[in-house]
Amino acid sequence: MRRNRERLRDPRLWVVLALVFGVAFVTTDRLRAQKVETQPATHERAIPVRAQIASPGDTGPFRATGTLTSRHQVTLSFAVSGVVSRVASSEGDPVEAGSLLASLDPVPFHAAQEQAAARVDFLRTRLDRSRNLAREGAIAKEELDADEADLESAENQLRALKWNHERSRLTAPFGGRILKESLEVGQVVSPGVPVFELIDTENLELRVAVPAEVFAELDLDAAATVYLPDRREQSVRAELAHLPVSGDPRSGSIPLRLYVDNSSQVLLPGTVVWAELPRSAGDERVNVPLSALRVDDGGASVFVIENNHATRIPVKTGSIREERASILSGLRDGQLYVIEPPDRLRDGDAVQVVEG
């Protein structure tokens, strides 16, 4: 035991141990460095994506919806009072312009008119006599003036009675169909009380709203097509009534007014229809599926692929039709872009096109 302690106190032993541990440390460090050098370098892992080459969209029509209304619709009433003697048209009947709808009993109008005509004849005879007497100086000029005033008043009354007689017959101001009728024979009517509603079913009107960016693409000189949503084969033509006067700042759209030719009677006022507005030929804007857009607070953007890396670029979108968006600026024709960017895709990531 004592001998072992003396050996530990020997400095030569500690020098040997130091040399042994130093050699072991250096050897281990070299082995670690050699291991690192011999391991293959790790490569950036590419994200698989679907891609497509940007190309101009087609020049198909823009479709909008709206409710048809009649260009001519009016509520009719008698201008005079009386008793209804005839109802010539009922609800749903087609009528032509000027055709009789209803009339009042003409007897009271005839009687009043004949009485007024007899008074006019009497006053004319009296005025002729007064004029002869005035030429002879037998009556004063004031008396002749009074006779002339009486005749003028009677003639005005006769004209008013003739006008009343004419207004006892209610006629259609234009051709169309009776939308509503509320008359019965023997009924007493007063002036201004609505008794008919007449609607023009051939000349219709449609108002639609078009986004401002789409308006620039439309061919305003070409005819539009109007049809029911489930009856595309039964369509009619429509034309722009006039150029729009102003836009709607709240919705960012432009209202258009279309005149619809419904002479075939395939459409009805009050129904919701589709209108296809043709676009101008030569619209070369690029369009992409909506799935290609990534939208955040900074706006819309798409990922383009260059040198196997994704670059996120901002774009300005235009009209949206059939799940595709028109690109007004940012993406160019011929660029390769990601169709459905994964959520983990970031600007500058390496990508691998797997489908397109």
C-alpha positions as CSV (number, residue, x, y, z in Angstrom):
1,M,0.0,0.0,0.0
2,R,2.8,2.3,0.9
3,R,4.6,1.4,-2.3
4,N,1.6,2.3,-4.4
5,R,1.4,5.7,-2.9
6,E,5.0,6.3,-3.7
7,R,4.4,5.4,-7.3
8,L,1.6,7.9,-7.6
9,R,4.0,10.6,-6.3
10,D,6.4,9.8,-9.1
11,P,6.3,12.7,-11.7
12,R,7.3,10.4,-14.5
13,L,4.0,8.5,-14.2
14,W,2.0,11.7,-14.6
15,V,3.9,12.7,-17.7
16,V,3.1,9.3,-19.3
17,L,-0.6,9.6,-18.5
18,A,-0.7,13.0,-20.0
19,L,0.8,11.8,-23.2
20,V,-1.6,8.9,-23.4
21,F,-4.7,11.1,-22.9
22,G,-3.5,13.7,-25.4
23,V,-2.9,11.2,-28.1
24,A,-6.4,9.8,-27.5
25,F,-8.1,13.2,-27.7
26,V,-6.3,14.1,-30.9
27,T,-7.2,10.8,-32.5
28,T,-10.9,11.1,-31.5
29,D,-11.1,14.7,-33.0
30,R,-9.5,13.6,-36.2
31,L,-12.0,10.7,-36.5
32,R,-14.9,13.0,-36.0
33,A,-13.6,15.4,-38.7
34,Q,-13.0,12.5,-41.1
35,K,-16.6,11.3,-40.5
36,V,-18.1,14.7,-41.3
37,E,-16.0,15.0,-44.5
38,T,-17.1,11.5,-45.7
39,Q,-20.8,12.2,-45.1
40,P,-22.7,13.3,-48.3
41,A,-23.9,17.0,-48.3
42,T,-27.7,17.5,-47.7
43,H,-29.6,19.1,-50.6
44,E,-32.6,21.5,-50.4
45,R,-35.8,19.4,-50.6
46,A,-38.1,20.5,-53.5
47,I,-41.9,20.9,-53.0
48,P,-44.0,19.1,-55.6
49,V,-46.4,21.4,-57.4
50,R,-48.8,21.5,-60.3
51,A,-48.0,24.1,-62.9
52,Q,-49.3,25.6,-66.1
53,I,-48.1,28.1,-68.7
54,A,-50.1,31.4,-68.6
55,S,-52.1,32.0,-71.8
56,P,-54.7,34.6,-72.9
57,G,-58.3,33.8,-72.0
58,D,-61.0,33.3,-74.6
59,T,-63.4,36.0,-75.7
60,G,-66.6,34.3,-74.5
61,P,-69.5,36.4,-73.3
62,F,-70.0,37.8,-69.9
63,R,-73.1,36.6,-68.1
64,A,-75.2,38.7,-65.8
65,T,-78.6,38.3,-64.2
66,G,-81.5,40.6,-63.9
67,T,-85.3,40.9,-63.8
68,L,-87.3,41.6,-66.9
69,T,-89.7,44.6,-66.9
70,S,-92.0,46.0,-69.5
71,R,-91.0,49.1,-71.4
72,H,-94.6,50.2,-71.4
73,Q,-96.9,49.6,-68.4
74,V,-99.7,51.9,-67.5
75,T,-102.7,52.1,-65.1
76,L,-105.8,53.2,-66.9
77,S,-108.9,55.0,-65.5
78,F,-111.9,56.9,-66.8
79,A,-111.5,60.7,-66.9
80,V,-115.3,61.2,-66.3
81,S,-117.8,59.6,-64.0
82,G,-120.6,57.4,-65.1
83,V,-122.2,53.9,-65.2
84,V,-120.3,51.1,-66.8
85,S,-122.3,49.7,-69.8
86,R,-119.7,47.5,-71.4
87,V,-116.5,45.7,-70.4
88,A,-114.7,44.6,-73.6
89,S,-111.5,43.2,-72.2
90,S,-110.6,41.1,-69.2
91,E,-107.4,40.1,-67.4
92,G,-105.0,38.3,-69.6
93,D,-106.6,39.4,-72.9
94,P,-104.3,40.6,-75.7
95,V,-105.3,44.0,-77.0
96,E,-104.1,46.2,-79.9
97,A,-103.4,49.9,-79.7
98,G,-106.7,51.9,-79.9
99,S,-109.0,48.9,-79.2
100,L,-111.9,49.4,-76.8
101,L,-111.5,48.2,-73.2
102,A,-114.7,49.5,-71.6
103,S,-117.3,52.2,-72.0
104,L,-119.8,54.1,-69.9
105,D,-123.5,54.5,-70.5
106,P,-123.7,57.1,-73.4
107,V,-127.3,58.3,-72.7
108,P,-126.5,61.0,-70.2
109,F,-123.6,62.3,-72.3
110,H,-125.9,62.4,-75.4
111,A,-128.6,64.3,-73.5
112,A,-126.2,66.9,-72.1
113,Q,-124.6,67.3,-75.5
114,E,-127.9,67.8,-77.4
115,Q,-129.1,70.3,-74.8
116,A,-125.9,72.3,-75.1
117,A,-126.1,72.2,-78.9
118,A,-129.6,73.5,-78.9
119,R,-128.5,76.4,-76.7
120,V,-125.6,77.2,-79.1
121,D,-128.1,77.3,-82.0
122,F,-130.4,79.7,-80.1
123,L,-127.5,82.0,-79.1
124,R,-126.2,82.1,-82.7
125,T,-129.6,83.2,-84.0
126,R,-129.9,85.9,-81.3
127,L,-126.4,87.1,-82.1
128,D,-127.2,87.5,-85.8
129,R,-130.3,89.5,-84.9
130,S,-128.3,91.7,-82.5
131,R,-125.6,92.4,-85.2
132,N,-128.3,93.6,-87.6
133,L,-129.8,95.8,-85.0
134,A,-126.4,97.2,-84.1
135,R,-125.7,98.2,-87.7
136,E,-129.0,100.1,-87.7
137,G,-128.1,101.7,-84.3
138,A,-131.1,100.2,-82.6
139,I,-129.0,98.6,-79.7
140,A,-125.9,99.6,-77.8
141,K,-122.5,98.0,-78.4
142,E,-122.5,96.7,-74.9
143,E,-125.6,94.6,-75.6
144,L,-123.9,93.1,-78.7
145,D,-120.8,92.3,-76.8
146,A,-122.9,90.5,-74.1
147,D,-124.5,88.3,-76.8
148,E,-121.1,87.4,-78.3
149,A,-119.8,86.4,-74.8
150,D,-122.9,84.2,-74.2
151,L,-122.4,82.4,-77.5
152,E,-118.6,81.8,-76.8
153,S,-119.4,80.4,-73.4
154,A,-122.0,78.0,-74.7
155,E,-119.7,76.8,-77.5
156,N,-117.0,76.1,-74.9
157,Q,-119.5,74.1,-72.8
158,L,-120.5,72.1,-75.9
159,R,-116.9,71.3,-76.6
160,A,-116.4,70.1,-73.0
161,L,-119.4,67.9,-73.2
162,K,-118.1,66.4,-76.5
163,W,-114.8,65.7,-74.8
164,N,-116.6,64.0,-71.9
165,H,-118.5,61.9,-74.3
166,E,-115.3,60.8,-76.0
167,R,-113.7,60.0,-72.6
168,S,-116.6,57.7,-71.8
169,R,-114.9,55.1,-73.9
170,L,-111.6,53.7,-72.5
171,T,-109.2,52.5,-75.2
172,A,-105.7,50.9,-75.1
173,P,-102.9,53.5,-75.7
174,F,-100.6,50.7,-77.0
175,G,-100.7,47.0,-77.8
176,G,-100.2,44.5,-75.0
177,R,-102.0,42.4,-72.5
178,I,-104.4,43.2,-69.7
179,L,-102.5,42.7,-66.4
180,K,-105.4,43.6,-64.1
181,E,-109.1,44.5,-64.6
182,S,-111.5,45.6,-61.9
183,L,-114.8,46.5,-63.6
184,E,-118.4,45.2,-63.8
185,V,-121.3,46.3,-65.9
186,G,-123.6,48.6,-63.9
187,Q,-120.8,49.8,-61.7
188,V,-120.5,53.5,-61.0
189,V,-117.0,54.8,-61.5
190,S,-115.4,58.1,-60.6
191,P,-112.7,60.0,-62.5
192,G,-109.1,58.8,-61.8
193,V,-110.1,55.4,-60.1
194,P,-107.8,52.7,-61.6
195,V,-109.8,50.1,-63.5
196,F,-107.2,48.5,-65.9
197,E,-103.5,47.7,-65.9
198,L,-102.0,47.3,-69.3
199,I,-98.6,45.9,-70.0
200,D,-96.5,45.5,-73.1
201,T,-95.2,42.0,-73.3
202,E,-93.3,42.3,-76.5
203,N,-91.0,45.2,-75.8
204,L,-89.2,44.4,-72.6
205,E,-86.3,46.0,-70.6
206,L,-83.5,44.4,-68.6
207,R,-81.1,46.2,-66.3
208,V,-77.9,44.5,-65.3
209,A,-74.8,45.5,-63.4
210,V,-71.4,44.9,-65.0
211,P,-68.0,45.2,-63.1
212,A,-66.1,48.2,-64.2
213,E,-63.1,46.0,-65.4
214,V,-65.5,43.8,-67.5
215,F,-67.2,46.8,-69.1
216,A,-63.9,47.7,-70.9
217,E,-64.0,44.2,-72.4
218,L,-67.5,44.3,-73.8
219,D,-68.5,44.8,-77.5
220,L,-71.3,47.3,-77.0
221,D,-72.3,47.3,-80.7
222,A,-73.1,43.5,-80.7
223,A,-76.4,42.1,-79.7
224,A,-76.8,40.4,-76.3
225,T,-78.6,37.1,-75.7
226,V,-81.3,36.8,-73.1
227,Y,-82.8,33.6,-71.8
228,L,-84.2,31.8,-68.8
229,P,-81.6,30.0,-66.7
230,D,-82.9,26.5,-67.7
231,R,-83.9,27.3,-71.2
232,R,-80.9,28.4,-73.1
233,E,-82.4,27.2,-76.4
234,Q,-85.3,29.7,-76.1
235,S,-83.3,32.9,-76.3
236,V,-84.1,36.4,-77.6
237,R,-82.0,39.3,-78.7
238,A,-81.3,42.4,-76.8
239,E,-79.6,45.7,-77.6
240,L,-78.0,48.3,-75.4
241,A,-80.5,51.1,-74.9
242,H,-77.8,53.8,-74.5
243,L,-74.3,54.2,-73.2
244,P,-74.1,54.2,-69.4
245,V,-74.3,57.6,-67.9
246,S,-72.6,56.9,-64.6
247,G,-71.3,54.0,-62.4
248,D,-72.2,52.8,-59.0
249,P,-69.3,53.8,-56.6
250,R,-70.6,51.5,-53.8
251,S,-70.4,48.3,-55.8
252,G,-67.8,49.4,-58.4
253,S,-70.1,48.3,-61.2
254,I,-71.7,50.0,-64.2
255,P,-75.4,49.6,-64.8
256,L,-76.5,48.7,-68.3
257,R,-80.0,49.1,-69.7
258,L,-81.0,46.6,-72.5
259,Y,-84.0,46.6,-74.8
260,V,-85.3,43.1,-75.2
261,D,-87.2,42.0,-78.4
262,N,-89.8,39.6,-77.0
263,S,-92.0,39.4,-80.1
264,S,-91.8,35.6,-79.9
265,Q,-93.4,35.8,-76.4
266,V,-91.0,33.2,-74.9
267,L,-90.3,35.4,-71.9
268,L,-92.5,37.1,-69.4
269,P,-92.0,40.4,-67.5
270,G,-91.1,39.9,-63.9
271,T,-89.0,36.8,-64.4
272,V,-85.3,36.5,-63.6
273,V,-83.2,35.9,-66.7
274,W,-79.6,35.6,-67.8
275,A,-78.0,38.0,-70.3
276,E,-74.9,37.1,-72.2
277,L,-73.0,40.2,-73.2
278,P,-70.4,39.5,-76.0
279,R,-66.8,40.6,-75.4
280,S,-64.7,42.4,-77.9
281,A,-62.6,40.2,-80.2
282,G,-58.9,40.3,-79.5
283,D,-59.0,40.4,-75.7
284,E,-55.5,39.1,-74.9
285,R,-55.6,39.2,-71.1
286,V,-54.2,36.2,-69.3
287,N,-56.6,34.3,-67.1
288,V,-55.9,31.8,-64.4
289,P,-58.0,29.4,-62.2
290,L,-59.1,30.9,-58.9
291,S,-57.1,28.1,-57.2
292,A,-53.9,29.7,-58.4
293,L,-54.5,33.0,-56.5
294,R,-53.2,33.5,-53.0
295,V,-55.1,36.5,-51.4
296,D,-54.1,38.3,-48.2
297,D,-54.0,41.8,-46.8
298,G,-51.5,42.7,-49.5
299,G,-53.9,41.7,-52.3
300,A,-53.8,38.9,-54.8
301,S,-50.6,37.1,-56.0
302,V,-49.5,34.0,-57.9
303,F,-46.3,31.9,-57.7
304,V,-44.3,31.7,-60.9
305,I,-41.6,29.2,-61.4
306,E,-38.1,30.3,-62.5
307,N,-35.0,28.1,-62.2
308,N,-37.0,25.5,-60.3
309,H,-37.8,28.0,-57.6
310,A,-41.2,29.7,-56.8
311,T,-41.4,33.4,-56.9
312,R,-44.5,35.1,-55.5
313,I,-45.6,38.1,-57.6
314,P,-48.5,40.5,-57.0
315,V,-51.2,40.6,-59.7
316,K,-54.2,42.8,-60.4
317,T,-57.4,40.7,-61.2
318,G,-60.2,41.6,-63.5
319,S,-63.4,39.8,-64.2
320,I,-64.2,36.4,-62.8
321,R,-66.0,33.9,-64.9
322,E,-66.5,30.1,-64.6
323,E,-63.9,29.8,-61.8
324,R,-61.3,31.7,-63.7
325,A,-60.0,35.2,-63.1
326,S,-58.7,37.6,-65.7
327,I,-55.3,39.0,-64.8
328,L,-54.9,42.7,-65.7
329,S,-51.3,43.0,-64.7
330,G,-48.5,41.1,-63.0
331,L,-48.5,37.8,-64.9
332,R,-47.4,37.6,-68.5
333,D,-48.3,35.4,-71.3
334,G,-45.9,32.4,-71.4
335,Q,-44.9,32.4,-67.7
336,L,-45.1,29.1,-65.8
337,Y,-47.2,29.5,-62.7
338,V,-48.4,27.2,-59.9
339,I,-52.0,26.1,-60.3
340,E,-52.7,25.1,-56.7
341,P,-49.9,26.4,-54.4
342,P,-49.6,24.4,-51.2
343,D,-50.1,26.2,-47.9
344,R,-46.4,25.6,-47.0
345,L,-45.1,27.1,-50.2
346,R,-43.1,30.3,-49.6
347,D,-41.4,32.8,-51.8
348,G,-38.0,31.4,-52.9
349,D,-38.8,27.7,-52.1
350,A,-37.5,25.1,-54.4
351,V,-40.2,23.3,-56.4
352,Q,-40.6,20.3,-58.6
353,V,-43.3,20.3,-61.3
354,V,-45.2,17.0,-61.0
355,E,-48.2,17.8,-63.2
356,G,-49.4,20.5,-65.5
